[in-house]
Amino acid sequence: MPNTILLREEPFTKAAALAGYKSDYALAKAMDVNRSTVTRVLSGDLQPGPAFIAGALFALEPMEFKDLLKIVRGD
């Protein structure tokens, strides 16, 4: 299994709520990704890709990578 990046769901959703995003649509718009991408990453059906990661860091500033995501080492 290769190394991968996973969302820290609880900190991510708390940060989005504190930033004032009341829906996946509003958050997705601020992140400049599709709403379905946000929904699928939150549900675990999709791993966060570069556009999601960059959008999250921009929309949820001052949160940092380590606050919102984790690297899982593959074995």
mmJSON file of the N, C-alpha and C atoms, coordinates in Angstrom:
{"data_MODEL":{"atom_site":{
"group_PDB":["ATOM","ATOM","ATOM","ATOM","ATOM","ATOM","ATOM","ATOM","ATOM","ATOM","ATOM","ATOM","ATOM","ATOM","ATOM","ATOM","ATOM","ATOM","ATOM","ATOM","ATOM","ATOM","ATOM","ATOM","ATOM","ATOM","ATOM","ATOM","ATOM","ATOM","ATOM","ATOM","ATOM","ATOM","ATOM","ATOM","ATOM","ATOM","ATOM","ATOM","ATOM","ATOM","ATOM","ATOM","ATOM","ATOM","ATOM","ATOM","ATOM","ATOM","ATOM","ATOM","ATOM","ATOM","ATOM","ATOM","ATOM","ATOM","ATOM","ATOM","ATOM","ATOM","ATOM","ATOM","ATOM","ATOM","ATOM","ATOM","ATOM","ATOM","ATOM","ATOM","ATOM","ATOM","ATOM","ATOM","ATOM","ATOM","ATOM","ATOM","ATOM","ATOM","ATOM","ATOM","ATOM","ATOM","ATOM","ATOM","ATOM","ATOM","ATOM","ATOM","ATOM","ATOM","ATOM","ATOM","ATOM","ATOM","ATOM","ATOM","ATOM","ATOM","ATOM","ATOM","ATOM","ATOM","ATOM","ATOM","ATOM","ATOM","ATOM","ATOM","ATOM","ATOM","ATOM","ATOM","ATOM","ATOM","ATOM","ATOM","ATOM","ATOM","ATOM","ATOM","ATOM","ATOM","ATOM","ATOM","ATOM","ATOM","ATOM","ATOM","ATOM","ATOM","ATOM","ATOM","ATOM","ATOM","ATOM","ATOM","ATOM","ATOM","ATOM","ATOM","ATOM","ATOM","ATOM","ATOM","ATOM","ATOM","ATOM","ATOM","ATOM","ATOM","ATOM","ATOM","ATOM","ATOM","ATOM","ATOM","ATOM","ATOM","ATOM","ATOM","ATOM","ATOM","ATOM","ATOM","ATOM","ATOM","ATOM","ATOM","ATOM","ATOM","ATOM","ATOM","ATOM","ATOM","ATOM","ATOM","ATOM","ATOM","ATOM","ATOM","ATOM","ATOM","ATOM","ATOM","ATOM","ATOM","ATOM","ATOM","ATOM","ATOM","ATOM","ATOM","ATOM","ATOM","ATOM","ATOM","ATOM","ATOM","ATOM","ATOM","ATOM","ATOM","ATOM","ATOM","ATOM","ATOM","ATOM","ATOM","ATOM","ATOM","ATOM","ATOM","ATOM","ATOM","ATOM","ATOM","ATOM","ATOM","ATOM","ATOM","ATOM"],
"id":[1,2,3,4,5,6,7,8,9,10,11,12,13,14,15,16,17,18,19,20,21,22,23,24,25,26,27,28,29,30,31,32,33,34,35,36,37,38,39,40,41,42,43,44,45,46,47,48,49,50,51,52,53,54,55,56,57,58,59,60,61,62,63,64,65,66,67,68,69,70,71,72,73,74,75,76,77,78,79,80,81,82,83,84,85,86,87,88,89,90,91,92,93,94,95,96,97,98,99,100,101,102,103,104,105,106,107,108,109,110,111,112,113,114,115,116,117,118,119,120,121,122,123,124,125,126,127,128,129,130,131,132,133,134,135,136,137,138,139,140,141,142,143,144,145,146,147,148,149,150,151,152,153,154,155,156,157,158,159,160,161,162,163,164,165,166,167,168,169,170,171,172,173,174,175,176,177,178,179,180,181,182,183,184,185,186,187,188,189,190,191,192,193,194,195,196,197,198,199,200,201,202,203,204,205,206,207,208,209,210,211,212,213,214,215,216,217,218,219,220,221,222,223,224,225],
"type_symbol":["N","C","C","N","C","C","N","C","C","N","C","C","N","C","C","N","C","C","N","C","C","N","C","C","N","C","C","N","C","C","N","C","C","N","C","C","N","C","C","N","C","C","N","C","C","N","C","C","N","C","C","N","C","C","N","C","C","N","C","C","N","C","C","N","C","C","N","C","C","N","C","C","N","C","C","N","C","C","N","C","C","N","C","C","N","C","C","N","C","C","N","C","C","N","C","C","N","C","C","N","C","C","N","C","C","N","C","C","N","C","C","N","C","C","N","C","C","N","C","C","N","C","C","N","C","C","N","C","C","N","C","C","N","C","C","N","C","C","N","C","C","N","C","C","N","C","C","N","C","C","N","C","C","N","C","C","N","C","C","N","C","C","N","C","C","N","C","C","N","C","C","N","C","C","N","C","C","N","C","C","N","C","C","N","C","C","N","C","C","N","C","C","N","C","C","N","C","C","N","C","C","N","C","C","N","C","C","N","C","C","N","C","C","N","C","C","N","C","C","N","C","C","N","C","C"],
"label_atom_id":["N","CA","C","N","CA","C","N","CA","C","N","CA","C","N","CA","C","N","CA","C","N","CA","C","N","CA","C","N","CA","C","N","CA","C","N","CA","C","N","CA","C","N","CA","C","N","CA","C","N","CA","C","N","CA","C","N","CA","C","N","CA","C","N","CA","C","N","CA","C","N","CA","C","N","CA","C","N","CA","C","N","CA","C","N","CA","C","N","CA","C","N","CA","C","N","CA","C","N","CA","C","N","CA","C","N","CA","C","N","CA","C","N","CA","C","N","CA","C","N","CA","C","N","CA","C","N","CA","C","N","CA","C","N","CA","C","N","CA","C","N","CA","C","N","CA","C","N","CA","C","N","CA","C","N","CA","C","N","CA","C","N","CA","C","N","CA","C","N","CA","C","N","CA","C","N","CA","C","N","CA","C","N","CA","C","N","CA","C","N","CA","C","N","CA","C","N","CA","C","N","CA","C","N","CA","C","N","CA","C","N","CA","C","N","CA","C","N","CA","C","N","CA","C","N","CA","C","N","CA","C","N","CA","C","N","CA","C","N","CA","C","N","CA","C","N","CA","C","N","CA","C","N","CA","C","N","CA","C","N","CA","C"],
"label_alt_id":[null,null,null,null,null,null,null,null,null,null,null,null,null,null,null,null,null,null,null,null,null,null,null,null,null,null,null,null,null,null,null,null,null,null,null,null,null,null,null,null,null,null,null,null,null,null,null,null,null,null,null,null,null,null,null,null,null,null,null,null,null,null,null,null,null,null,null,null,null,null,null,null,null,null,null,null,null,null,null,null,null,null,null,null,null,null,null,null,null,null,null,null,null,null,null,null,null,null,null,null,null,null,null,null,null,null,null,null,null,null,null,null,null,null,null,null,null,null,null,null,null,null,null,null,null,null,null,null,null,null,null,null,null,null,null,null,null,null,null,null,null,null,null,null,null,null,null,null,null,null,null,null,null,null,null,null,null,null,null,null,null,null,null,null,null,null,null,null,null,null,null,null,null,null,null,null,null,null,null,null,null,null,null,null,null,null,null,null,null,null,null,null,null,null,null,null,null,null,null,null,null,null,null,null,null,null,null,null,null,null,null,null,null,null,null,null,null,null,null,null,null,null,null,null,null],
"label_comp_id":["MET","MET","MET","PRO","PRO","PRO","ASN","ASN","ASN","THR","THR","THR","ILE","ILE","ILE","LEU","LEU","LEU","LEU","LEU","LEU","ARG","ARG","ARG","GLU","GLU","GLU","GLU","GLU","GLU","PRO","PRO","PRO","PHE","PHE","PHE","THR","THR","THR","LYS","LYS","LYS","ALA","ALA","ALA","ALA","ALA","ALA","ALA","ALA","ALA","LEU","LEU","LEU","ALA","ALA","ALA","GLY","GLY","GLY","TYR","TYR","TYR","LYS","LYS","LYS","SER","SER","SER","ASP","ASP","ASP","TYR","TYR","TYR","ALA","ALA","ALA","LEU","LEU","LEU","ALA","ALA","ALA","LYS","LYS","LYS","ALA","ALA","ALA","MET","MET","MET","ASP","ASP","ASP","VAL","VAL","VAL","ASN","ASN","ASN","ARG","ARG","ARG","SER","SER","SER","THR","THR","THR","VAL","VAL","VAL","THR","THR","THR","ARG","ARG","ARG","VAL","VAL","VAL","LEU","LEU","LEU","SER","SER","SER","GLY","GLY","GLY","ASP","ASP","ASP","LEU","LEU","LEU","GLN","GLN","GLN","PRO","PRO","PRO","GLY","GLY","GLY","PRO","PRO","PRO","ALA","ALA","ALA","PHE","PHE","PHE","ILE","ILE","ILE","ALA","ALA","ALA","GLY","GLY","GLY","ALA","ALA","ALA","LEU","LEU","LEU","PHE","PHE","PHE","ALA","ALA","ALA","LEU","LEU","LEU","GLU","GLU","GLU","PRO","PRO","PRO","MET","MET","MET","GLU","GLU","GLU","PHE","PHE","PHE","LYS","LYS","LYS","ASP","ASP","ASP","LEU","LEU","LEU","LEU","LEU","LEU","LYS","LYS","LYS","ILE","ILE","ILE","VAL","VAL","VAL","ARG","ARG","ARG","GLY","GLY","GLY","ASP","ASP","ASP"],
"label_asym_id":["A","A","A","A","A","A","A","A","A","A","A","A","A","A","A","A","A","A","A","A","A","A","A","A","A","A","A","A","A","A","A","A","A","A","A","A","A","A","A","A","A","A","A","A","A","A","A","A","A","A","A","A","A","A","A","A","A","A","A","A","A","A","A","A","A","A","A","A","A","A","A","A","A","A","A","A","A","A","A","A","A","A","A","A","A","A","A","A","A","A","A","A","A","A","A","A","A","A","A","A","A","A","A","A","A","A","A","A","A","A","A","A","A","A","A","A","A","A","A","A","A","A","A","A","A","A","A","A","A","A","A","A","A","A","A","A","A","A","A","A","A","A","A","A","A","A","A","A","A","A","A","A","A","A","A","A","A","A","A","A","A","A","A","A","A","A","A","A","A","A","A","A","A","A","A","A","A","A","A","A","A","A","A","A","A","A","A","A","A","A","A","A","A","A","A","A","A","A","A","A","A","A","A","A","A","A","A","A","A","A","A","A","A","A","A","A","A","A","A","A","A","A","A","A","A"],
"label_entity_id":["1","1","1","1","1","1","1","1","1","1","1","1","1","1","1","1","1","1","1","1","1","1","1","1","1","1","1","1","1","1","1","1","1","1","1","1","1","1","1","1","1","1","1","1","1","1","1","1","1","1","1","1","1","1","1","1","1","1","1","1","1","1","1","1","1","1","1","1","1","1","1","1","1","1","1","1","1","1","1","1","1","1","1","1","1","1","1","1","1","1","1","1","1","1","1","1","1","1","1","1","1","1","1","1","1","1","1","1","1","1","1","1","1","1","1","1","1","1","1","1","1","1","1","1","1","1","1","1","1","1","1","1","1","1","1","1","1","1","1","1","1","1","1","1","1","1","1","1","1","1","1","1","1","1","1","1","1","1","1","1","1","1","1","1","1","1","1","1","1","1","1","1","1","1","1","1","1","1","1","1","1","1","1","1","1","1","1","1","1","1","1","1","1","1","1","1","1","1","1","1","1","1","1","1","1","1","1","1","1","1","1","1","1","1","1","1","1","1","1","1","1","1","1","1","1"],
"label_seq_id":[1,1,1,2,2,2,3,3,3,4,4,4,5,5,5,6,6,6,7,7,7,8,8,8,9,9,9,10,10,10,11,11,11,12,12,12,13,13,13,14,14,14,15,15,15,16,16,16,17,17,17,18,18,18,19,19,19,20,20,20,21,21,21,22,22,22,23,23,23,24,24,24,25,25,25,26,26,26,27,27,27,28,28,28,29,29,29,30,30,30,31,31,31,32,32,32,33,33,33,34,34,34,35,35,35,36,36,36,37,37,37,38,38,38,39,39,39,40,40,40,41,41,41,42,42,42,43,43,43,44,44,44,45,45,45,46,46,46,47,47,47,48,48,48,49,49,49,50,50,50,51,51,51,52,52,52,53,53,53,54,54,54,55,55,55,56,56,56,57,57,57,58,58,58,59,59,59,60,60,60,61,61,61,62,62,62,63,63,63,64,64,64,65,65,65,66,66,66,67,67,67,68,68,68,69,69,69,70,70,70,71,71,71,72,72,72,73,73,73,74,74,74,75,75,75],
"pdbx_PDB_ins_code":[null,null,null,null,null,null,null,null,null,null,null,null,null,null,null,null,null,null,null,null,null,null,null,null,null,null,null,null,null,null,null,null,null,null,null,null,null,null,null,null,null,null,null,null,null,null,null,null,null,null,null,null,null,null,null,null,null,null,null,null,null,null,null,null,null,null,null,null,null,null,null,null,null,null,null,null,null,null,null,null,null,null,null,null,null,null,null,null,null,null,null,null,null,null,null,null,null,null,null,null,null,null,null,null,null,null,null,null,null,null,null,null,null,null,null,null,null,null,null,null,null,null,null,null,null,null,null,null,null,null,null,null,null,null,null,null,null,null,null,null,null,null,null,null,null,null,null,null,null,null,null,null,null,null,null,null,null,null,null,null,null,null,null,null,null,null,null,null,null,null,null,null,null,null,null,null,null,null,null,null,null,null,null,null,null,null,null,null,null,null,null,null,null,null,null,null,null,null,null,null,null,null,null,null,null,null,null,null,null,null,null,null,null,null,null,null,null,null,null,null,null,null,null,null,null],
"Cartn_x":[0.854,0.0,0.894,0.647,1.475,1.136,2.058,1.781,0.594,-0.18,-1.349,-1.629,-2.49,-2.914,-4.391,-4.733,-6.121,-6.548,-7.83,-8.414,-8.578,-8.249,-8.6,-10.009,-11.006,-12.388,-12.902,-12.723,-13.27,-12.63,-11.298,-10.712,-11.106,-11.215,-11.59,-12.997,-13.952,-15.341,-15.477,-14.732,-14.763,-14.192,-13.08,-12.463,-13.399,-14.085,-15.019,-16.183,-16.689,-17.786,-17.334,-16.151,-15.636,-15.36,-15.025,-14.779,-16.079,-17.217,-18.513,-19.122,-18.538,-19.102,-20.244,-21.455,-22.644,-23.071,-22.39,-22.749,-21.523,-21.607,-20.537,-20.394,-21.504,-21.462,-20.655,-20.929,-20.214,-18.724,-18.411,-17.008,-16.334,-17.003,-16.448,-16.193,-17.113,-16.945,-15.708,-15.516,-14.345,-13.057,-13.145,-11.981,-11.721,-12.675,-12.606,-12.537,-13.384,-13.548,-15.043,-15.395,-16.808,-17.35,-18.623,-19.266,-19.154,-19.305,-19.238,-17.858,-16.821,-15.477,-15.403,-15.912,-15.923,-16.73,-17.904,-18.765,-18.09,-17.469,-16.817,-15.579,-14.814,-13.649,-14.118,-15.134,-15.658,-16.232,-16.815,-17.392,-16.352,-15.143,-14.096,-14.091,-14.974,-15.039,-13.939,-13.292,-12.254,-11.138,-9.912,-8.777,-8.554,-8.116,-7.883,-6.743,-7.007,-5.997,-5.403,-4.503,-3.811,-4.753,-5.784,-6.704,-7.488,-7.904,-8.635,-7.736,-6.516,-5.582,-5.273,-4.924,-4.612,-5.825,-7.002,-8.22,-8.544,-8.366,-8.635,-7.693,-6.416,-5.446,-5.72,-6.19,-6.529,-7.811,-8.868,-10.166,-10.184,-9.35,-9.376,-8.143,-7.488,-6.338,-6.758,-6.038,-4.627,-4.329,-5.291,-5.029,-3.894,-3.117,-1.993,-2.251,-1.414,-1.551,-1.732,-0.845,-0.867,-2.131,-2.805,-4.047,-5.225,-5.2,-6.353,-6.16,-4.913,-4.619,-3.533,-3.462,-2.396,-1.832,-0.558,0.11,0.14,-0.336,-0.365,0.671,1.599,2.675,2.152,2.372,1.972,2.993,2.533,3.449,3.251],
"Cartn_y":[-1.189,0.0,1.245,2.193,3.407,4.371,5.293,6.361,7.173,7.724,8.491,9.628,10.518,11.641,11.465,11.577,11.457,12.717,12.968,14.129,13.845,14.813,14.762,15.37,14.495,14.945,15.893,15.547,16.387,17.779,17.886,19.236,20.014,19.32,19.981,20.559,19.766,20.245,21.346,21.257,22.325,23.622,23.511,24.705,25.35,24.528,25.06,25.78,25.189,25.825,27.14,27.14,28.359,29.45,29.041,30.012,30.543,29.976,30.484,29.793,28.688,27.947,27.069,27.371,26.696,25.485,25.243,24.096,23.628,22.393,21.879,22.758,23.277,24.134,25.407,26.068,27.305,27.04,25.941,25.587,25.261,24.484,24.106,25.337,26.286,27.517,28.273,28.37,29.056,28.309,26.986,26.159,26.059,26.5,26.415,24.968,24.115,22.723,22.439,21.312,20.921,20.521,20.804,20.398,18.909,18.139,16.684,16.229,16.981,16.641,16.777,17.869,18.067,16.957,16.67,15.645,14.279,13.936,12.621,12.497,13.569,13.51,13.391,14.147,14.067,12.695,12.031,10.709,9.597,9.926,8.91,8.167,8.557,7.891,8.357,9.474,10.05,10.587,10.342,10.905,12.337,13.217,14.602,14.702,15.369,15.595,16.982,17.333,18.624,19.835,19.835,20.978,21.099,19.975,19.973,20.494,19.978,20.368,21.854,22.33,23.753,24.613,24.204,24.957,25.006,23.878,23.827,24.749,24.723,25.57,27.045,27.374,28.761,29.19,28.375,28.731,28.685,27.849,27.663,28.233,29.186,29.855,30.465,30.353,30.035,28.564,27.669,26.25,25.811,24.844,24.336,22.898,22.406,21.048,20.047,20.097,19.119,19.209,20.346,20.516,19.815,19.781,19.307,17.938,17.539,16.308,15.51,14.23,13.398,12.517,12.241,11.347,9.974,8.99,7.607,6.849,6.271,5.521,4.155,3.843,2.55,1.489,0.286,-0.819,-1.977],
"Cartn_z":[0.0,0.0,0.0,-0.878,-0.929,0.206,0.46,1.419,0.908,1.828,1.423,2.406,2.014,2.853,3.165,4.439,4.869,5.615,5.569,6.236,7.725,8.549,9.97,10.041,9.977,9.763,10.841,12.098,13.165,13.192,13.176,13.132,11.877,10.744,9.5,9.6,10.063,10.151,11.203,12.298,13.314,12.748,12.026,11.433,10.418,9.624,8.628,9.318,10.391,11.124,11.763,12.372,12.993,11.963,10.754,9.675,9.085,9.499,9.064,7.862,7.412,6.276,6.783,6.339,6.853,6.032,4.916,4.076,3.308,2.802,1.945,0.704,0.218,-0.973,-0.706,0.415,0.746,0.936,1.598,1.804,0.477,-0.349,-1.653,-2.511,-2.464,-3.243,-2.775,-1.464,-0.92,-1.246,-1.351,-1.658,-3.163,-3.969,-5.423,-5.911,-5.294,-5.73,-5.825,-6.406,-6.498,-5.129,-4.916,-3.665,-3.464,-4.541,-4.419,-3.949,-4.287,-3.82,-2.307,-1.777,-0.326,0.342,-0.175,0.402,0.377,-0.735,-0.87,0.01,0.153,1.048,2.497,2.882,4.25,4.587,3.594,3.839,3.773,3.325,3.218,1.903,0.981,-0.325,-1.277,-0.946,-1.801,-0.916,-1.336,-0.605,-1.088,-0.195,-0.609,-1.615,-2.716,-3.738,-3.602,-4.513,-4.422,-4.416,-5.252,-5.3,-3.994,-3.435,-2.163,-1.052,-0.988,0.071,-0.006,-1.19,-1.353,-1.025,-1.491,-1.217,0.262,0.945,2.383,3.146,2.784,3.477,3.233,2.045,1.732,2.465,2.37,2.935,4.459,5.041,6.491,7.189,6.519,7.117,8.45,9.511,9.658,9.944,9.714,9.928,9.001,9.462,8.688,8.277,7.371,6.858,7.993,8.973,10.065,10.916,10.891,11.645,10.968,9.638,8.866,8.224,8.035,7.28,7.982,7.627,8.186,7.076,7.187,6.235,6.851,6.092,6.545,5.745,6.447,5.797,5.35,4.088,3.562,3.896,4.07,4.365,3.434],
"occupancy":[1.0,1.0,1.0,1.0,1.0,1.0,1.0,1.0,1.0,1.0,1.0,1.0,1.0,1.0,1.0,1.0,1.0,1.0,1.0,1.0,1.0,1.0,1.0,1.0,1.0,1.0,1.0,1.0,1.0,1.0,1.0,1.0,1.0,1.0,1.0,1.0,1.0,1.0,1.0,1.0,1.0,1.0,1.0,1.0,1.0,1.0,1.0,1.0,1.0,1.0,1.0,1.0,1.0,1.0,1.0,1.0,1.0,1.0,1.0,1.0,1.0,1.0,1.0,1.0,1.0,1.0,1.0,1.0,1.0,1.0,1.0,1.0,1.0,1.0,1.0,1.0,1.0,1.0,1.0,1.0,1.0,1.0,1.0,1.0,1.0,1.0,1.0,1.0,1.0,1.0,1.0,1.0,1.0,1.0,1.0,1.0,1.0,1.0,1.0,1.0,1.0,1.0,1.0,1.0,1.0,1.0,1.0,1.0,1.0,1.0,1.0,1.0,1.0,1.0,1.0,1.0,1.0,1.0,1.0,1.0,1.0,1.0,1.0,1.0,1.0,1.0,1.0,1.0,1.0,1.0,1.0,1.0,1.0,1.0,1.0,1.0,1.0,1.0,1.0,1.0,1.0,1.0,1.0,1.0,1.0,1.0,1.0,1.0,1.0,1.0,1.0,1.0,1.0,1.0,1.0,1.0,1.0,1.0,1.0,1.0,1.0,1.0,1.0,1.0,1.0,1.0,1.0,1.0,1.0,1.0,1.0,1.0,1.0,1.0,1.0,1.0,1.0,1.0,1.0,1.0,1.0,1.0,1.0,1.0,1.0,1.0,1.0,1.0,1.0,1.0,1.0,1.0,1.0,1.0,1.0,1.0,1.0,1.0,1.0,1.0,1.0,1.0,1.0,1.0,1.0,1.0,1.0,1.0,1.0,1.0,1.0,1.0,1.0,1.0,1.0,1.0,1.0,1.0,1.0,1.0,1.0,1.0,1.0,1.0,1.0],
"B_iso_or_equiv":[0.0,0.0,0.0,0.0,0.0,0.0,0.0,0.0,0.0,0.0,0.0,0.0,0.0,0.0,0.0,0.0,0.0,0.0,0.0,0.0,0.0,0.0,0.0,0.0,0.0,0.0,0.0,0.0,0.0,0.0,0.0,0.0,0.0,0.0,0.0,0.0,0.0,0.0,0.0,0.0,0.0,0.0,0.0,0.0,0.0,0.0,0.0,0.0,0.0,0.0,0.0,0.0,0.0,0.0,0.0,0.0,0.0,0.0,0.0,0.0,0.0,0.0,0.0,0.0,0.0,0.0,0.0,0.0,0.0,0.0,0.0,0.0,0.0,0.0,0.0,0.0,0.0,0.0,0.0,0.0,0.0,0.0,0.0,0.0,0.0,0.0,0.0,0.0,0.0,0.0,0.0,0.0,0.0,0.0,0.0,0.0,0.0,0.0,0.0,0.0,0.0,0.0,0.0,0.0,0.0,0.0,0.0,0.0,0.0,0.0,0.0,0.0,0.0,0.0,0.0,0.0,0.0,0.0,0.0,0.0,0.0,0.0,0.0,0.0,0.0,0.0,0.0,0.0,0.0,0.0,0.0,0.0,0.0,0.0,0.0,0.0,0.0,0.0,0.0,0.0,0.0,0.0,0.0,0.0,0.0,0.0,0.0,0.0,0.0,0.0,0.0,0.0,0.0,0.0,0.0,0.0,0.0,0.0,0.0,0.0,0.0,0.0,0.0,0.0,0.0,0.0,0.0,0.0,0.0,0.0,0.0,0.0,0.0,0.0,0.0,0.0,0.0,0.0,0.0,0.0,0.0,0.0,0.0,0.0,0.0,0.0,0.0,0.0,0.0,0.0,0.0,0.0,0.0,0.0,0.0,0.0,0.0,0.0,0.0,0.0,0.0,0.0,0.0,0.0,0.0,0.0,0.0,0.0,0.0,0.0,0.0,0.0,0.0,0.0,0.0,0.0,0.0,0.0,0.0,0.0,0.0,0.0,0.0,0.0,0.0],
"pdbx_formal_charge":[null,null,null,null,null,null,null,null,null,null,null,null,null,null,null,null,null,null,null,null,null,null,null,null,null,null,null,null,null,null,null,null,null,null,null,null,null,null,null,null,null,null,null,null,null,null,null,null,null,null,null,null,null,null,null,null,null,null,null,null,null,null,null,null,null,null,null,null,null,null,null,null,null,null,null,null,null,null,null,null,null,null,null,null,null,null,null,null,null,null,null,null,null,null,null,null,null,null,null,null,null,null,null,null,null,null,null,null,null,null,null,null,null,null,null,null,null,null,null,null,null,null,null,null,null,null,null,null,null,null,null,null,null,null,null,null,null,null,null,null,null,null,null,null,null,null,null,null,null,null,null,null,null,null,null,null,null,null,null,null,null,null,null,null,null,null,null,null,null,null,null,null,null,null,null,null,null,null,null,null,null,null,null,null,null,null,null,null,null,null,null,null,null,null,null,null,null,null,null,null,null,null,null,null,null,null,null,null,null,null,null,null,null,null,null,null,null,null,null,null,null,null,null,null,null],
"auth_seq_id":[1,1,1,2,2,2,3,3,3,4,4,4,5,5,5,6,6,6,7,7,7,8,8,8,9,9,9,10,10,10,11,11,11,12,12,12,13,13,13,14,14,14,15,15,15,16,16,16,17,17,17,18,18,18,19,19,19,20,20,20,21,21,21,22,22,22,23,23,23,24,24,24,25,25,25,26,26,26,27,27,27,28,28,28,29,29,29,30,30,30,31,31,31,32,32,32,33,33,33,34,34,34,35,35,35,36,36,36,37,37,37,38,38,38,39,39,39,40,40,40,41,41,41,42,42,42,43,43,43,44,44,44,45,45,45,46,46,46,47,47,47,48,48,48,49,49,49,50,50,50,51,51,51,52,52,52,53,53,53,54,54,54,55,55,55,56,56,56,57,57,57,58,58,58,59,59,59,60,60,60,61,61,61,62,62,62,63,63,63,64,64,64,65,65,65,66,66,66,67,67,67,68,68,68,69,69,69,70,70,70,71,71,71,72,72,72,73,73,73,74,74,74,75,75,75],
"auth_comp_id":["MET","MET","MET","PRO","PRO","PRO","ASN","ASN","ASN","THR","THR","THR","ILE","ILE","ILE","LEU","LEU","LEU","LEU","LEU","LEU","ARG","ARG","ARG","GLU","GLU","GLU","GLU","GLU","GLU","PRO","PRO","PRO","PHE","PHE","PHE","THR","THR","THR","LYS","LYS","LYS","ALA","ALA","ALA","ALA","ALA","ALA","ALA","ALA","ALA","LEU","LEU","LEU","ALA","ALA","ALA","GLY","GLY","GLY","TYR","TYR","TYR","LYS","LYS","LYS","SER","SER","SER","ASP","ASP","ASP","TYR","TYR","TYR","ALA","ALA","ALA","LEU","LEU","LEU","ALA","ALA","ALA","LYS","LYS","LYS","ALA","ALA","ALA","MET","MET","MET","ASP","ASP","ASP","VAL","VAL","VAL","ASN","ASN","ASN","ARG","ARG","ARG","SER","SER","SER","THR","THR","THR","VAL","VAL","VAL","THR","THR","THR","ARG","ARG","ARG","VAL","VAL","VAL","LEU","LEU","LEU","SER","SER","SER","GLY","GLY","GLY","ASP","ASP","ASP","LEU","LEU","LEU","GLN","GLN","GLN","PRO","PRO","PRO","GLY","GLY","GLY","PRO","PRO","PRO","ALA","ALA","ALA","PHE","PHE","PHE","ILE","ILE","ILE","ALA","ALA","ALA","GLY","GLY","GLY","ALA","ALA","ALA","LEU","LEU","LEU","PHE","PHE","PHE","ALA","ALA","ALA","LEU","LEU","LEU","GLU","GLU","GLU","PRO","PRO","PRO","MET","MET","MET","GLU","GLU","GLU","PHE","PHE","PHE","LYS","LYS","LYS","ASP","ASP","ASP","LEU","LEU","LEU","LEU","LEU","LEU","LYS","LYS","LYS","ILE","ILE","ILE","VAL","VAL","VAL","ARG","ARG","ARG","GLY","GLY","GLY","ASP","ASP","ASP"],
"auth_asym_id":["A","A","A","A","A","A","A","A","A","A","A","A","A","A","A","A","A","A","A","A","A","A","A","A","A","A","A","A","A","A","A","A","A","A","A","A","A","A","A","A","A","A","A","A","A","A","A","A","A","A","A","A","A","A","A","A","A","A","A","A","A","A","A","A","A","A","A","A","A","A","A","A","A","A","A","A","A","A","A","A","A","A","A","A","A","A","A","A","A","A","A","A","A","A","A","A","A","A","A","A","A","A","A","A","A","A","A","A","A","A","A","A","A","A","A","A","A","A","A","A","A","A","A","A","A","A","A","A","A","A","A","A","A","A","A","A","A","A","A","A","A","A","A","A","A","A","A","A","A","A","A","A","A","A","A","A","A","A","A","A","A","A","A","A","A","A","A","A","A","A","A","A","A","A","A","A","A","A","A","A","A","A","A","A","A","A","A","A","A","A","A","A","A","A","A","A","A","A","A","A","A","A","A","A","A","A","A","A","A","A","A","A","A","A","A","A","A","A","A","A","A","A","A","A","A"],
"auth_atom_id":["N","CA","C","N","CA","C","N","CA","C","N","CA","C","N","CA","C","N","CA","C","N","CA","C","N","CA","C","N","CA","C","N","CA","C","N","CA","C","N","CA","C","N","CA","C","N","CA","C","N","CA","C","N","CA","C","N","CA","C","N","CA","C","N","CA","C","N","CA","C","N","CA","C","N","CA","C","N","CA","C","N","CA","C","N","CA","C","N","CA","C","N","CA","C","N","CA","C","N","CA","C","N","CA","C","N","CA","C","N","CA","C","N","CA","C","N","CA","C","N","CA","C","N","CA","C","N","CA","C","N","CA","C","N","CA","C","N","CA","C","N","CA","C","N","CA","C","N","CA","C","N","CA","C","N","CA","C","N","CA","C","N","CA","C","N","CA","C","N","CA","C","N","CA","C","N","CA","C","N","CA","C","N","CA","C","N","CA","C","N","CA","C","N","CA","C","N","CA","C","N","CA","C","N","CA","C","N","CA","C","N","CA","C","N","CA","C","N","CA","C","N","CA","C","N","CA","C","N","CA","C","N","CA","C","N","CA","C","N","CA","C","N","CA","C","N","CA","C","N","CA","C","N","CA","C","N","CA","C","N","CA","C"],
"pdbx_PDB_model_num":[1,1,1,1,1,1,1,1,1,1,1,1,1,1,1,1,1,1,1,1,1,1,1,1,1,1,1,1,1,1,1,1,1,1,1,1,1,1,1,1,1,1,1,1,1,1,1,1,1,1,1,1,1,1,1,1,1,1,1,1,1,1,1,1,1,1,1,1,1,1,1,1,1,1,1,1,1,1,1,1,1,1,1,1,1,1,1,1,1,1,1,1,1,1,1,1,1,1,1,1,1,1,1,1,1,1,1,1,1,1,1,1,1,1,1,1,1,1,1,1,1,1,1,1,1,1,1,1,1,1,1,1,1,1,1,1,1,1,1,1,1,1,1,1,1,1,1,1,1,1,1,1,1,1,1,1,1,1,1,1,1,1,1,1,1,1,1,1,1,1,1,1,1,1,1,1,1,1,1,1,1,1,1,1,1,1,1,1,1,1,1,1,1,1,1,1,1,1,1,1,1,1,1,1,1,1,1,1,1,1,1,1,1,1,1,1,1,1,1,1,1,1,1,1,1]
}}}
